[in-house]
């Protein structure tokens, strides 16, 4: 088995439990990633997702490490020509975060849905979040593809205030439209499983994520 660095071992065990239970909101409205990211981050950038990184330079602080509330900008691909943006909802470890975003996974057979607090893992060789894997709901796991990113756009004080105000309003609008905002637990964690069973399953997931990171960064890591 590939070994993990000590810094990841304990934190990934916690992340495994948390990441295996994302919250997916199915809304009546068809959501695109850009307006949703702008709503919950407060970052006032408009236009296609692929333009956000360039637009942010000189207007917002940008960087290559995640922070809660920051927007992660994905580079365009052949299948994702307009790019993608997602908001960091929680930093779990130096390689695992939760994001909230829209129009990524098809849920209930359709796109344009909101996914809240789902898993994103850094698999870049340099640990700079330039290559990531994202939770894909039909798989009930990380998707098979890795995506290149530009980096993170960080909130300023005004964006933080706007985000706070928007979420207050969302309590009566966006969240009201979520017909069934319920925890969807990955099939590996069985409902009603005992504590030890859940911990065993979390350990298996920790091994898998640790192996994924080690493989992406050039092989085995020593404790």
Backbone as CSV, one residue per row, in Angstrom:
resi,resn,N_x,N_y,N_z,CA_x,CA_y,CA_z,C_x,C_y,C_z
1,UNK,0.846,-1.198,0.000,0.000,0.000,0.000,0.877,1.242,0.000
2,UNK,0.508,2.257,-0.760,1.249,3.501,-0.736,1.062,4.179,0.602
3,UNK,2.147,4.738,1.120,2.083,5.372,2.430,1.832,6.863,2.286
4,UNK,1.243,7.445,3.307,0.913,8.865,3.302,1.852,9.615,4.216
5,UNK,2.081,10.912,3.958,2.805,11.726,4.920,1.994,11.878,6.188
6,UNK,2.676,12.024,7.331,1.955,12.126,8.617,0.954,13.271,8.609
7,UNK,1.299,14.379,7.947,0.416,15.545,7.969,-0.942,15.232,7.380
8,UNK,-1.011,14.246,6.469,-2.282,13.937,5.838,-3.075,12.876,6.566
9,UNK,-2.393,11.991,7.297,-3.032,10.790,7.807,-4.234,11.086,8.671
10,UNK,-4.030,11.865,9.764,-5.143,12.120,10.669,-6.207,12.977,10.036
11,UNK,-5.786,14.019,9.290,-6.757,14.930,8.717,-7.577,14.259,7.628
12,UNK,-6.974,13.357,6.872,-7.739,12.666,5.846,-8.759,11.718,6.437
13,UNK,-8.447,11.135,7.577,-9.420,10.255,8.221,-10.681,11.025,8.572
14,UNK,-10.494,12.250,9.085,-11.644,13.105,9.379,-12.335,13.501,8.086
15,UNK,-11.531,13.892,7.077,-12.105,14.335,5.815,-12.906,13.229,5.157
16,UNK,-12.437,11.987,5.296,-13.129,10.876,4.656,-14.548,10.751,5.166
17,UNK,-14.745,10.890,6.471,-16.084,10.783,7.046,-16.952,11.918,6.551
18,UNK,-16.394,13.153,6.578,-17.175,14.320,6.200,-17.468,14.317,4.712
19,UNK,-16.447,13.982,3.892,-16.596,14.096,2.451,-17.541,13.070,1.874
20,UNK,-17.789,11.998,2.581,-18.628,10.943,2.031,-20.112,11.248,2.180
21,UNK,-20.445,12.404,2.734,-21.853,12.745,2.893,-22.127,14.137,2.360
22,UNK,-22.043,14.353,1.012,-22.307,15.670,0.458,-23.792,15.986,0.465
23,UNK,-24.070,17.290,0.387,-25.456,17.755,0.347,-25.731,18.269,-1.051
24,UNK,-26.666,17.668,-1.764,-26.999,18.070,-3.112,-28.397,18.663,-3.119
25,UNK,-28.508,19.865,-3.637,-29.797,20.531,-3.649,-30.376,20.522,-5.053
26,UNK,-31.551,19.969,-5.198,-32.222,19.953,-6.497,-33.217,21.102,-6.531
27,UNK,-32.984,22.058,-7.407,-33.826,23.253,-7.433,-34.660,23.291,-8.702
28,UNK,-35.780,24.020,-8.651,-36.611,24.202,-9.828,-35.868,25.006,-10.891
29,UNK,-35.038,25.950,-10.461,-34.307,26.807,-11.380,-33.089,26.087,-11.930
30,UNK,-32.784,26.350,-13.214,-31.560,25.832,-13.826,-30.435,26.806,-13.496
31,UNK,-29.492,26.355,-12.693,-28.402,27.215,-12.250,-27.161,27.009,-13.103
32,UNK,-26.564,28.108,-13.560,-25.249,28.089,-14.153,-24.213,28.330,-13.049
33,UNK,-22.969,27.907,-13.290,-21.960,28.021,-12.232,-21.619,29.463,-11.890
34,UNK,-21.618,30.360,-12.894,-21.172,31.738,-12.662,-22.103,32.512,-11.732
35,UNK,-23.410,32.612,-12.022,-24.271,33.369,-11.107,-24.325,32.768,-9.713
36,UNK,-24.237,31.430,-9.625,-24.254,30.827,-8.297,-22.983,31.171,-7.530
37,UNK,-21.829,31.089,-8.175,-20.570,31.432,-7.511,-20.561,32.892,-7.077
38,UNK,-21.074,33.750,-7.927,-21.131,35.178,-7.586,-22.064,35.411,-6.400
39,UNK,-23.178,34.683,-6.373,-24.151,34.829,-5.288,-23.538,34.467,-3.945
40,UNK,-22.882,33.311,-3.856,-22.468,32.842,-2.538,-21.069,33.298,-2.134
41,UNK,-20.280,33.817,-3.106,-18.961,34.351,-2.745,-18.976,35.867,-2.575
42,UNK,-19.927,36.526,-3.237,-19.960,37.990,-3.222,-18.945,38.613,-4.152
43,UNK,-18.146,37.824,-4.830,-17.134,38.344,-5.752,-17.833,38.829,-7.018
44,UNK,-17.646,40.099,-7.318,-18.401,40.730,-8.395,-17.630,40.698,-9.706
45,UNK,-17.623,39.531,-10.310,-17.061,39.344,-11.641,-18.159,38.752,-12.516
46,UNK,-18.227,39.212,-13.755,-19.268,38.784,-14.679,-18.610,38.192,-15.929
47,UNK,-19.408,37.533,-16.731,-18.871,36.909,-17.932,-18.601,35.438,-17.711
48,UNK,-18.181,34.766,-18.785,-17.937,33.334,-18.726,-16.904,32.979,-17.662
49,UNK,-17.037,31.788,-17.109,-16.122,31.341,-16.053,-14.668,31.378,-16.505
50,UNK,-14.422,31.091,-17.775,-13.050,31.056,-18.273,-12.374,32.415,-18.234
51,UNK,-13.159,33.496,-18.087,-12.591,34.851,-18.057,-12.360,35.372,-16.644
52,UNK,-12.840,34.660,-15.628,-12.800,35.185,-14.269,-11.372,35.415,-13.773
53,UNK,-10.474,34.494,-14.052,-9.106,34.613,-13.531,-8.444,35.881,-14.040
54,UNK,-8.539,36.126,-15.336,-7.930,37.325,-15.909,-8.614,38.586,-15.390
55,UNK,-9.940,38.535,-15.273,-10.670,39.707,-14.769,-10.301,40.021,-13.317
56,UNK,-9.986,38.983,-12.538,-9.727,39.183,-11.107,-8.401,39.886,-10.843
57,UNK,-7.438,39.720,-11.737,-6.104,40.285,-11.525,-6.196,41.802,-11.428
58,UNK,-5.709,42.337,-10.320,-5.761,43.772,-10.080,-7.025,44.237,-9.396
59,UNK,-8.041,43.358,-9.334,-9.303,43.708,-8.678,-9.460,42.970,-7.364
60,UNK,-9.054,41.696,-7.353,-9.105,40.877,-6.143,-7.745,40.216,-5.946
61,UNK,-7.472,39.842,-4.702,-6.280,39.052,-4.428,-6.478,37.656,-5.018
62,UNK,-5.432,37.123,-5.621,-5.494,35.772,-6.183,-4.323,34.957,-5.646
63,UNK,-4.454,33.637,-5.705,-3.386,32.786,-5.200,-3.634,31.329,-5.519
64,UNK,-2.843,30.468,-4.892,-2.833,29.054,-5.256,-3.041,28.126,-4.064
65,UNK,-3.624,28.657,-2.994,-3.997,27.850,-1.842,-5.433,28.185,-1.458
66,UNK,-6.205,27.188,-1.058,-7.624,27.416,-0.792,-7.878,28.181,0.498
67,UNK,-8.914,28.990,0.477,-9.438,29.663,1.661,-10.962,29.585,1.581
68,UNK,-11.599,29.501,2.721,-13.057,29.487,2.743,-13.591,30.753,2.089
69,UNK,-14.541,30.587,1.185,-15.132,31.719,0.485,-14.463,32.070,-0.819
70,UNK,-13.294,31.494,-1.084,-12.580,31.784,-2.335,-13.229,31.060,-3.500
71,UNK,-13.062,31.607,-4.682,-13.570,30.990,-5.908,-12.414,30.309,-6.632
72,UNK,-12.581,29.031,-6.915,-11.600,28.279,-7.690,-12.000,28.343,-9.160
73,UNK,-11.054,28.775,-10.003,-11.318,28.936,-11.432,-10.730,27.764,-12.211
74,UNK,-11.570,27.050,-12.927,-11.160,25.907,-13.734,-10.819,26.382,-15.149
75,UNK,-9.786,25.791,-15.730,-9.449,26.090,-17.113,-10.440,25.395,-18.050
76,UNK,-10.681,25.988,-19.208,-11.576,25.334,-20.172,-10.991,24.009,-20.651
77,UNK,-11.879,23.118,-21.038,-11.485,21.858,-21.657,-12.305,21.692,-22.932
78,UNK,-12.033,20.629,-23.673,-12.777,20.378,-24.898,-14.264,20.211,-24.603
79,UNK,-14.586,19.570,-23.479,-15.987,19.339,-23.117,-16.557,20.457,-22.255
80,UNK,-15.691,21.283,-21.687,-16.112,22.360,-20.787,-15.508,23.666,-21.309
81,UNK,-15.997,24.100,-22.463,-15.371,25.187,-23.210,-15.441,26.531,-22.490
82,UNK,-16.419,26.710,-21.632,-16.574,27.997,-20.942,-15.898,28.015,-19.582
83,UNK,-15.193,26.927,-19.239,-14.565,26.856,-17.925,-15.590,26.563,-16.841
84,UNK,-15.179,26.755,-15.601,-16.068,26.483,-14.470,-15.542,27.245,-13.263
85,UNK,-16.438,27.628,-12.376,-16.053,28.252,-11.108,-16.803,27.578,-9.968
86,UNK,-16.119,27.436,-8.834,-16.706,26.815,-7.650,-16.205,27.553,-6.425
87,UNK,-16.997,27.542,-5.373,-16.666,28.287,-4.154,-16.239,27.322,-3.056
88,UNK,-15.125,27.625,-2.410,-14.628,26.799,-1.312,-15.508,27.038,-0.089
89,UNK,-16.158,25.984,0.375,-17.010,26.122,1.555,-16.285,25.727,2.839
90,UNK,-15.261,24.874,2.716,-14.499,24.478,3.907,-13.181,23.858,3.475
91,UNK,-12.091,24.235,4.156,-10.794,23.607,3.933,-10.639,22.502,4.966
92,UNK,-10.492,21.258,4.503,-10.418,20.117,5.409,-8.981,19.700,5.703
93,UNK,-8.142,19.641,4.669,-6.735,19.287,4.842,-5.930,20.076,3.822
94,UNK,-4.617,19.817,3.769,-3.800,20.508,2.777,-4.025,19.981,1.371
95,UNK,-4.875,18.965,1.221,-5.173,18.424,-0.094,-6.658,18.210,-0.359
96,UNK,-7.494,18.439,0.620,-8.928,18.151,0.475,-9.740,19.351,0.953
97,UNK,-10.672,19.792,0.110,-11.609,20.848,0.500,-13.016,20.397,0.156
98,UNK,-13.975,21.140,0.685,-15.348,21.026,0.225,-15.672,22.266,-0.587
99,UNK,-16.429,22.079,-1.642,-16.851,23.192,-2.486,-18.361,23.189,-2.627
100,UNK,-18.899,24.342,-2.966,-20.293,24.461,-3.379,-20.282,25.041,-4.787
101,UNK,-21.048,24.426,-5.693,-21.057,24.904,-7.076,-22.333,24.445,-7.767
102,UNK,-22.501,24.901,-8.984,-23.723,24.591,-9.732,-23.374,24.067,-11.117
103,UNK,-24.303,23.271,-11.650,-24.227,22.770,-13.017,-22.974,21.934,-13.257
104,UNK,-22.723,20.989,-12.346,-21.594,20.076,-12.516,-22.108,18.642,-12.726
105,UNK,-22.600,18.031,-11.674,-23.131,16.667,-11.801,-24.565,16.692,-12.309
106,UNK,-24.930,15.743,-13.169,-26.352,15.552,-13.445,-27.008,14.873,-12.238
107,UNK,-28.024,15.481,-11.708,-28.699,14.951,-10.521,-30.161,14.718,-10.880
108,UNK,-30.618,13.523,-10.624,-31.975,13.180,-11.012,-32.153,13.226,-12.517
109,UNK,-31.043,12.996,-13.239,-31.115,12.956,-14.692,-31.006,14.299,-15.383
110,UNK,-30.816,15.377,-14.621,-30.741,16.697,-15.258,-29.612,17.528,-14.663
111,UNK,-29.157,18.500,-15.419,-28.087,19.385,-14.981,-28.675,20.691,-14.444
112,UNK,-27.804,21.653,-14.171,-28.256,22.934,-13.653,-28.610,22.898,-12.190
113,UNK,-28.115,21.876,-11.461,-28.431,21.735,-10.044,-27.302,22.286,-9.172
114,UNK,-27.650,22.594,-7.945,-26.691,23.066,-6.952,-26.180,21.881,-6.144
115,UNK,-24.875,21.833,-5.936,-24.273,20.839,-5.040,-23.521,21.585,-3.951
116,UNK,-23.885,21.334,-2.725,-23.321,22.051,-1.591,-22.407,21.136,-0.783
117,UNK,-21.204,21.655,-0.475,-20.258,20.955,0.400,-19.890,19.573,-0.139
118,UNK,-19.442,19.517,-1.385,-18.975,18.259,-1.970,-17.449,18.274,-2.053
119,UNK,-16.863,17.109,-2.257,-15.429,16.916,-2.134,-14.667,17.348,-3.382
120,UNK,-13.546,18.018,-3.163,-12.583,18.312,-4.212,-11.199,18.015,-3.659
121,UNK,-10.391,17.274,-4.417,-9.070,16.836,-3.964,-7.996,17.381,-4.896
122,UNK,-6.949,17.943,-4.316,-5.787,18.391,-5.085,-4.932,17.185,-5.450
123,UNK,-4.732,16.951,-6.749,-3.878,15.849,-7.202,-2.690,16.375,-8.005
124,UNK,-2.374,17.644,-7.853,-1.259,18.229,-8.595,0.066,17.750,-8.030
125,UNK,1.069,17.525,-8.871,2.381,17.077,-8.377,3.015,18.047,-7.392
126,UNK,2.781,19.341,-7.586,3.417,20.348,-6.727,2.573,20.715,-5.514
127,UNK,1.377,20.156,-5.402,0.504,20.514,-4.284,0.011,21.939,-4.357
128,UNK,-0.153,22.476,-5.572,-0.555,23.871,-5.741,-1.972,24.021,-6.278
129,UNK,-2.758,22.945,-6.255,-4.164,22.948,-6.646,-4.346,23.270,-8.123
130,UNK,-3.314,23.043,-8.926,-3.420,23.275,-10.365,-4.073,22.114,-11.090
131,UNK,-4.255,20.987,-10.405,-4.916,19.814,-10.978,-5.767,19.182,-9.889
132,UNK,-7.061,19.026,-10.146,-7.978,18.575,-9.101,-8.923,17.506,-9.618
133,UNK,-9.442,16.714,-8.683,-10.543,15.794,-8.948,-11.746,16.252,-8.128
134,UNK,-12.935,16.086,-8.693,-14.156,16.653,-8.123,-15.196,15.563,-7.917
135,UNK,-15.938,15.667,-6.813,-17.053,14.752,-6.550,-18.012,14.773,-7.738
136,UNK,-18.379,13.566,-8.199,-19.314,13.424,-9.317,-20.469,12.569,-8.832
137,UNK,-21.633,13.173,-8.723,-22.746,12.552,-8.023,-23.179,11.202,-8.596
138,UNK,-23.251,11.015,-9.923,-23.662,9.695,-10.423,-22.732,8.565,-9.985
139,UNK,-21.447,8.877,-9.768,-20.493,7.866,-9.302,-20.581,7.629,-7.805
140,UNK,-21.190,8.577,-7.081,-21.143,8.598,-5.618,-19.692,8.565,-5.149
141,UNK,-18.839,9.293,-5.853,-17.405,9.275,-5.585,-16.771,10.394,-6.404
142,UNK,-15.443,10.535,-6.279,-14.731,11.454,-7.144,-14.897,11.018,-8.597
143,UNK,-14.960,11.989,-9.505,-15.050,11.672,-10.922,-13.745,11.099,-11.446
144,UNK,-13.810,10.493,-12.616,-12.626,9.862,-13.180,-11.642,10.836,-13.800
145,UNK,-12.073,12.037,-14.148,-11.206,13.005,-14.809,-10.552,13.946,-13.804
146,UNK,-9.363,14.433,-14.169,-8.690,15.482,-13.400,-8.772,16.774,-14.219
147,UNK,-8.943,17.894,-13.539,-9.169,19.178,-14.197,-8.083,20.172,-13.819
148,UNK,-7.573,20.877,-14.810,-6.595,21.931,-14.555,-7.306,23.196,-14.083
149,UNK,-6.662,23.931,-13.205,-7.241,25.169,-12.696,-6.240,26.320,-12.827
150,UNK,-6.779,27.542,-12.800,-5.920,28.731,-12.771,-5.462,29.032,-11.347
151,UNK,-6.378,28.920,-10.391,-6.090,29.253,-9.008,-7.331,29.797,-8.322
152,UNK,-7.114,30.428,-7.174,-8.209,30.900,-6.335,-8.307,32.423,-6.369
153,UNK,-9.532,32.918,-6.430,-9.816,34.347,-6.269,-10.367,34.529,-4.866
154,UNK,-9.724,35.414,-4.084,-10.095,35.566,-2.676,-11.062,36.730,-2.479
155,UNK,-11.965,36.555,-1.542,-12.921,37.598,-1.193,-12.212,38.799,-0.571
156,UNK,-12.682,40.001,-0.869,-12.318,41.170,-0.082,-13.443,41.428,0.916
157,UNK,-13.315,42.485,1.694,-14.308,42.748,2.747,-15.699,42.961,2.150
158,UNK,-15.769,43.640,1.007,-17.071,43.896,0.386,-17.693,42.594,-0.087
159,UNK,-16.897,41.733,-0.664,-17.423,40.447,-1.134,-17.943,39.621,0.031
160,UNK,-17.218,39.627,1.149,-17.666,38.878,2.325,-19.007,39.395,2.817
161,UNK,-19.177,40.724,2.808,-20.438,41.303,3.252,-21.566,40.953,2.293
162,UNK,-21.286,41.045,0.989,-22.300,40.693,-0.006,-22.701,39.234,0.116
163,UNK,-21.713,38.367,0.331,-22.009,36.940,0.466,-22.902,36.690,1.668
164,UNK,-22.604,37.364,2.762,-23.421,37.210,3.967,-24.853,37.667,3.708
165,UNK,-24.996,38.817,3.050,-26.329,39.325,2.743,-27.072,38.411,1.777
166,UNK,-26.342,37.893,0.783,-26.974,37.023,-0.205,-27.482,35.735,0.419
167,UNK,-26.715,35.182,1.360,-27.154,33.944,1.995,-28.373,34.189,2.884
168,UNK,-28.446,35.393,3.466,-29.638,35.725,4.246,-30.866,35.731,3.348
169,UNK,-30.725,36.341,2.165,-31.820,36.360,1.207,-32.104,34.954,0.677
170,UNK,-31.043,34.197,0.508,-31.204,32.849,-0.042,-32.038,31.961,0.853
171,UNK,-32.075,32.306,2.131,-32.900,31.532,3.045,-34.346,31.505,2.606
172,UNK,-34.766,32.565,1.894,-36.151,32.645,1.439,-36.305,32.394,-0.050
173,UNK,-35.178,32.274,-0.773,-35.271,32.118,-2.229,-34.583,30.838,-2.675
174,UNK,-33.263,30.877,-2.786,-32.534,29.720,-3.314,-32.828,28.469,-2.508
175,UNK,-32.715,28.578,-1.194,-32.906,27.392,-0.370,-34.361,26.946,-0.368
176,UNK,-35.277,27.892,-0.523,-36.688,27.519,-0.599,-36.979,26.729,-1.863
177,UNK,-36.184,26.997,-2.920,-36.393,26.277,-4.172,-35.827,24.868,-4.118
178,UNK,-34.988,24.606,-3.138,-34.415,23.263,-3.018,-35.478,22.340,-2.446
179,UNK,-36.053,21.536,-3.298,-37.179,20.706,-2.902,-36.772,19.595,-1.938
180,UNK,-35.562,19.108,-2.113,-35.134,18.008,-1.251,-33.659,18.146,-0.931
181,UNK,-33.322,19.148,-0.142,-31.934,19.361,0.262,-31.637,18.421,1.420
182,UNK,-31.305,17.182,1.100,-31.084,16.159,2.120,-29.711,15.551,1.948
183,UNK,-29.126,15.099,3.038,-27.819,14.449,2.951,-27.921,13.190,2.102
184,UNK,-27.012,13.091,1.115,-26.942,11.913,0.267,-25.630,11.216,0.590
185,UNK,-25.714,10.174,1.371,-24.513,9.517,1.864,-24.020,8.515,0.835
186,UNK,-22.711,8.520,0.579,-22.120,7.584,-0.380,-22.450,6.158,0.026
187,UNK,-22.612,5.292,-0.958,-23.079,3.933,-0.691,-22.129,3.161,0.218
188,UNK,-20.872,3.597,0.295,-19.918,2.894,1.153,-20.276,3.016,2.630
189,UNK,-20.978,4.080,3.002,-21.400,4.254,4.396,-22.869,3.873,4.490
190,UNK,-23.141,2.746,5.040,-24.501,2.229,5.090,-25.297,2.930,6.201
191,UNK,-26.524,3.339,5.918,-27.364,3.913,6.978,-27.476,2.954,8.151
192,UNK,-27.288,3.487,9.349,-27.403,2.682,10.545,-26.150,1.923,10.902
193,UNK,-25.070,2.121,10.127,-23.824,1.418,10.439,-23.290,1.897,11.773
194,UNK,-22.699,0.975,12.530,-22.118,1.326,13.814,-20.887,2.192,13.659
195,UNK,-20.451,2.768,14.773,-19.304,3.681,14.755,-18.072,3.019,14.183
196,UNK,-17.766,1.788,14.593,-16.554,1.122,14.132,-16.638,0.827,12.639
197,UNK,-17.826,0.489,12.157,-17.978,0.219,10.728,-17.717,1.479,9.913
198,UNK,-18.260,2.597,10.383,-18.038,3.864,9.691,-16.563,4.224,9.698
199,UNK,-15.889,4.012,10.832,-14.463,4.310,10.909,-13.664,3.420,9.971
200,UNK,-14.036,2.144,9.871,-13.370,1.241,8.937,-13.531,1.729,7.503
201,UNK,-14.756,2.146,7.170,-15.015,2.636,5.824,-14.259,3.933,5.571
202,UNK,-14.187,4.803,6.578,-13.427,6.045,6.442,-11.954,5.748,6.231
203,UNK,-11.430,4.738,6.913,-10.027,4.355,6.755,-9.753,3.896,5.333
204,UNK,-10.689,3.120,4.762,-10.520,2.661,3.390,-10.497,3.850,2.432
205,UNK,-11.379,4.810,2.674,-11.410,5.996,1.820,-10.143,6.808,1.987
206,UNK,-9.639,6.893,3.226,-8.386,7.592,3.476,-7.254,6.965,2.675
207,UNK,-7.185,5.626,2.679,-6.160,4.933,1.911,-6.282,5.277,0.430
208,UNK,-7.516,5.291,-0.073,-7.727,5.546,-1.493,-7.292,6.963,-1.868
209,UNK,-7.696,7.957,-1.064,-7.319,9.338,-1.362,-5.816,9.519,-1.200
210,UNK,-5.259,8.917,-0.141,-3.818,9.007,0.060,-3.050,8.413,-1.101
211,UNK,-3.507,7.266,-1.611,-2.859,6.617,-2.748,-2.978,7.482,-3.992
212,UNK,-4.142,8.101,-4.173,-4.363,8.977,-5.318,-3.380,10.140,-5.305
213,UNK,-3.207,10.752,-4.133,-2.298,11.888,-4.008,-0.853,11.440,-4.232
214,UNK,-0.480,10.314,-3.611,0.890,9.820,-3.753,1.209,9.496,-5.197
215,UNK,0.260,8.890,-5.898,0.486,8.553,-7.310,0.657,9.811,-8.140
216,UNK,-0.148,10.843,-7.831,-0.080,12.091,-8.588,1.205,12.849,-8.330
217,UNK,1.800,12.620,-7.159,2.999,13.379,-6.811,4.267,12.561,-7.005
218,UNK,4.178,11.446,-7.705,5.388,10.752,-8.114,5.709,9.470,-7.398
219,UNK,4.764,8.878,-6.661,5.020,7.584,-6.050,4.808,7.584,-4.572
220,UNK,5.447,6.628,-3.894,5.221,6.396,-2.473,5.795,7.527,-1.636
221,UNK,5.118,7.789,-0.522,5.606,8.710,0.486,5.995,7.896,1.714
222,UNK,7.006,8.305,2.435,7.396,7.633,3.664,6.827,8.359,4.871
223,UNK,6.414,7.606,5.885,5.923,8.228,7.121,7.066,8.925,7.830
